[in-house]
Amino acid sequence: MFFGKRMLPKKLLILLLCVSMILCSSCQSPFGSKQEETTAISHSDNQQINQDFDSFVKELFCNTVTSSTIYLHTFLQHPENYGITEYDVTYGNINLENLDDMSNLSDSLSQLLCYDREQLTASQKITYDELKWYLETELEYSDLALLEHIFSPVIGVNVQLPITLAQYAFKEEKDVDEYLKLLEDTDRYFSQLMEYEKLKSEKGYFMESSNAEKIIKQCQEFVNDCSDGFLITSFKERLNSLHINDENKIKNYIEKNEKAVNEHVKKAYQIVIDGFNEIKNTGKCTGGLCNYPNGDKYYQYLIESDMGWGKSIDEYDDFINKYIAYFSNMLSKLMTDDITLAYQLENLSFGNKTPEDMLSDLKNKIANDFPEPVSVGYSIKYIAESLQSYASPAMYFFPQIDDLNDNSIYINPGTNDASDLYTTMAHEGYPGHLYQTTYFVNTKPDLIRHLISPGGYTEGWGTYCEATSYMYAQTDNTNLKMLAQANFSLTMLMYGKVDIGINHYGWTQNDVFNFIETFGISNHSIAQDMYNSIVAEPGNYAKYVLGYIGFLELKEEAKKLLKDSFNLKEFHKYILDMGPVPFKMLFDNLNSLTVKTTASTK
């Protein structure tokens, strides 16, 4: 799994959430029923409560993570060490007859509410609050399953599945056997996904024909490349890493992989091609989500599930307007003071040649303002040529919880400009995703938290770190670095504004053009590209931008609370120690930063 790009549709994964916990009768609190006379809870009773809660969230994690082998392998190399010994090798299943059935989520929430939050430990309270927010959010918007975008040009399952399969780590032969079984399940799974798309078509929720055509083209390119493509070559490379001495076994594995790719994976993509050709012109709505039945509510869900800040879309739009004005004024002032800055910006350099050099340099430069990183290994890889035209510029793959050394950053040579690579490494590596993820895992949080991390925190942090990295440029001219940072921020804010404009306010392509023209961009093709990408993947840009804004607002709030005692390193440590949580929790717990900072200054 890689941050910001969901391999499996979130809404559909939630339908697979299955917890078989034994409830006390009438949902009584696990520490006993309430009595008319209150009695003090003994230390041993409190320990039992904490142990029961740990068991509850562990059971929830185990039952959820085994719903998909991709999910399971993403998080655990040795599931048996976590009590997981039996599971089906599958991508999962979709209950098309009961898409809105969230009884398992409501059951989980009922069980959670059985616990008295005040009797939990500090770390358990964080888990409790985050899980409660997550379950309540999913239940509030549980009637919107048909609005999920499973297939899309950049973050859809059609693009992400091959990359995820190519990244599927082989650390023991068990992994190879399960991987091959998973490949054989691909056509069955894609058949289910197409039944879902046909149901969307029948109900009037299918995508615009132009997006359907893009997906057909992408799938056809994959099919054409399948027989000798990267799923064949990467398999051999990963197999070699196991150092199997039996040549016959190696040959057998290679033959099985080729057979599975050609007979199941290739077939799966052909199922999509045929299915989309059949229904590509059946879409009844065009433009942003607000033009679909309940689409505005679904967009609110996308933003809330990523942010957890409890704001309305109008309030988020006001935040964007505030920061557009702020960075626009900064740009104007800097340019007025020194008109040559614009020319210097074109040649701004970070002085590093390779991605590895960049990550090493970033680790050194963040030392003063960020806590010490966890010592882990990582590898730099490149997106296969057949996927470069529509894959993301870069992506970071989450390491297995029980093997933090296996971190991978994928770079897309087809979309990555060399001048932007340093800041991209800051987003994906240090102090971005790789740094934040390994730091969080090293704090040993409740496992369930890995499954409910809000995208606004993770992608907002990556964007915040990317913006920060402009201050590490190879120049003594602080104003030039500030100009570069402001230019990046303003660009991101424009995309966030357009995301909300299209999906909440119903902007047309012409509205997008009129908006970007106010920034001096009189290019209809740019407006068209922005419009098409946001219509295809609503909310994707918003989580980066609103998450970034969330951290800027959090910093301002911390500065107001601490005044002269504010310390940037302690602020970053607070965010990292909390881990991925809804933004409301970050704001609500800021007083703990005040206490820590006060204690550290005594």
Salt bridges, closest charged atoms under 4 A:
GLU80 OE2 - HIS78 ND1 3.10
GLU118 OE2 - ARG117 NH1 3.41
GLU118 OE1 - LYS125 NZ 3.92
ASP129 OD1 - ARG117 NE 2.74
GLU130 OE1 - ARG449 NE 2.96
GLU136 OE2 - LYS132 NZ 3.02
GLU138 OE2 - LYS10 NZ 3.63
GLU138 OE1 - LYS11 NZ 3.91
ASP143 OD1 - LYS297 NZ 3.34
GLU172 OE2 - HIS78 ND1 3.54
GLU173 OE1 - LYS249 NZ 3.20
ASP175 OD1 - HIS73 ND1 3.85
ASP175 OD1 - LYS174 NZ 3.45
GLU178 OE1 - LYS174 NZ 3.94
ASP185 OD1 - ARG188 NE 2.60
ASP187 OD1 - HIS264 ND1 3.16
ASP187 OD2 - LYS267 NZ 3.71
GLU213 OE2 - LYS280 NZ 3.05
GLU263 OE1 - LYS259 NZ 2.99
GLU278 OE1 - LYS198 NZ 3.89
ASP296 OD1 - HIS504 ND1 2.78
ASP306 OD1 - ARG6 NH2 3.45
ASP314 OD1 - HIS504 NE2 3.32
ASP317 OD1 - LYS497 NZ 3.00
ASP337 OD2 - LYS333 NZ 2.98
ASP361 OD2 - LYS365 NZ 3.12
ASP403 OD2 - LYS171 NZ 2.51
ASP406 OD2 - LYS171 NZ 3.36
GLU459 OE1 - HIS427 NE2 3.17
GLU459 OE1 - HIS433 NE2 3.12
GLU466 OE1 - HIS427 ND1 2.92
GLU553 OE2 - LYS322 NZ 2.65
ASP577 OD2 - LYS573 NZ 2.67
ASP577 OD2 - LYS596 NZ 3.94
ASP588 OD2 - LYS584 NZ 2.80
